Amino acid sequence: MHTGSCLCGAVAFIVDGDLTPPSACHCGQCRKQSGHLWASTVTHQDNLSFTSSETLEWYRASDIAKRGFCRACGSFLFWQHNDEDTIAISVGSLDEPTGLKLAQHIFVADKGDYYDIKDDLPQRAH
């Protein structure tokens, strides 16, 4: 079981189930919304429950996905594909210890020109 929240604590949640090894996403949307790259882990949406969600908002980021954030503090917390029953959760929003280790970089073809990826983790173009 994992717990997590936004920066101000107005959105708080529990994950009661498995989490995937996290990915660092370098796509333009994640960079714009997070300010750099976004690391997330994935679980089945039924594993996620909220202990507080009054400030949770969803932004329709594209025709295929939405992004969840706290309207009070602005924390970017979730990403969910329209047609899937899984949800990506910001690794940074999880309370420690998480027991997770970054597994890969995704959307590296879209990464910013202001940094290099220096680790030896797998890199996927998309």
C-alpha positions as CSV (number, residue, x, y, z in Angstrom):
1,M,0.0,0.0,0.0
2,H,1.2,3.5,-0.8
3,T,-0.1,6.9,0.2
4,G,0.4,10.2,-1.5
5,S,-0.8,13.8,-1.8
6,C,-0.4,17.1,-3.6
7,L,1.9,19.8,-2.2
8,C,-0.8,21.4,0.0
9,G,-2.5,18.1,1.0
10,A,-5.9,19.0,-0.3
11,V,-5.7,16.0,-2.7
12,A,-4.7,12.8,-0.8
13,F,-4.9,9.3,-1.9
14,I,-4.1,5.6,-1.2
15,V,-2.9,3.1,-3.8
16,D,-3.8,-0.4,-2.6
17,G,-2.2,-2.6,-5.3
18,D,0.9,-2.9,-7.5
19,L,2.7,0.0,-9.1
20,T,4.9,-0.4,-12.2
21,P,8.5,0.6,-12.2
22,P,8.4,4.4,-12.9
23,S,9.1,6.1,-16.3
24,A,10.5,9.6,-16.9
25,C,8.4,11.2,-19.6
26,H,10.1,13.9,-21.7
27,C,7.1,14.7,-24.0
28,G,6.3,18.4,-24.5
29,Q,3.0,18.2,-22.5
30,C,4.7,16.8,-19.4
31,R,7.6,19.3,-19.7
32,K,5.1,22.2,-20.0
33,Q,2.9,21.0,-17.1
34,S,5.7,19.9,-14.7
35,G,8.4,22.4,-15.6
36,H,10.9,19.8,-16.7
37,L,10.1,16.1,-17.1
38,W,7.5,14.0,-15.3
39,A,8.2,10.7,-13.6
40,S,5.2,8.4,-13.1
41,T,4.2,4.9,-12.1
42,V,1.0,3.1,-13.2
43,T,-1.6,1.1,-11.4
44,H,-5.1,-0.1,-12.1
45,Q,-7.6,2.7,-11.5
46,D,-9.5,0.4,-9.0
47,N,-6.4,0.4,-6.8
48,L,-6.6,4.2,-6.3
49,S,-8.9,5.7,-3.7
50,F,-9.1,9.3,-2.3
51,T,-9.0,10.4,1.3
52,S,-9.4,14.0,0.1
53,S,-10.2,15.2,-3.4
54,E,-12.2,18.4,-3.1
55,T,-9.6,20.4,-5.1
56,L,-8.9,17.7,-7.7
57,E,-9.5,19.0,-11.2
58,W,-9.1,17.2,-14.6
59,Y,-7.7,18.9,-17.7
60,R,-8.5,17.4,-21.1
61,A,-5.0,17.5,-22.4
62,S,-5.8,15.9,-25.8
63,D,-8.4,13.8,-27.5
64,I,-6.9,10.7,-25.9
65,A,-6.0,11.7,-22.3
66,K,-6.7,13.8,-19.3
67,R,-4.4,15.1,-16.6
68,G,-5.4,15.5,-12.9
69,F,-4.0,18.3,-10.7
70,C,-4.8,20.2,-7.5
71,R,-6.5,23.5,-8.2
72,A,-5.3,24.9,-4.9
73,C,-1.5,24.3,-5.2
74,G,-1.1,23.3,-8.8
75,S,0.5,19.9,-8.3
76,F,0.3,17.7,-11.4
77,L,-0.7,14.3,-10.0
78,F,-2.3,12.0,-12.6
79,W,-2.4,11.1,-16.3
80,Q,-5.1,8.9,-17.7
81,H,-5.8,7.5,-21.2
82,N,-9.5,7.7,-22.2
83,D,-9.7,4.0,-23.2
84,E,-7.7,2.4,-20.4
85,D,-8.5,1.2,-16.9
86,T,-5.0,2.2,-15.6
87,I,-3.8,5.5,-14.2
88,A,-0.4,7.1,-14.1
89,I,0.5,8.7,-10.8
90,S,3.3,11.2,-10.2
91,V,6.1,9.4,-8.3
92,G,6.9,12.6,-6.6
93,S,3.5,12.7,-5.0
94,L,4.0,9.4,-3.2
95,D,5.0,9.4,0.4
96,E,8.4,7.8,1.0
97,P,9.7,5.2,1.2
98,T,8.3,4.2,-2.2
99,G,10.5,1.2,-2.9
100,L,10.4,2.2,-6.6
101,K,13.4,2.8,-8.9
102,L,13.2,4.7,-12.2
103,A,13.2,2.1,-15.1
104,Q,13.2,4.0,-18.3
105,H,12.9,7.3,-20.2
106,I,10.0,7.7,-22.6
107,F,9.3,10.3,-25.4
108,V,13.0,11.1,-25.6
109,A,12.5,12.2,-29.2
110,D,10.6,15.2,-27.7
111,K,13.0,16.0,-24.8
112,G,14.1,19.6,-24.2
113,D,17.2,20.9,-25.9
114,Y,18.5,22.3,-22.6
115,Y,19.5,19.0,-21.0
116,D,21.1,15.6,-21.7
117,I,20.1,12.2,-20.3
118,K,23.2,10.9,-18.7
119,D,22.1,7.7,-17.0
120,D,22.2,4.2,-18.6
121,L,18.4,3.5,-18.4
122,P,16.6,2.4,-21.6
123,Q,15.4,5.3,-23.7
124,R,12.3,5.0,-25.9
125,A,11.7,7.5,-28.7
126,H,7.9,7.5,-27.9
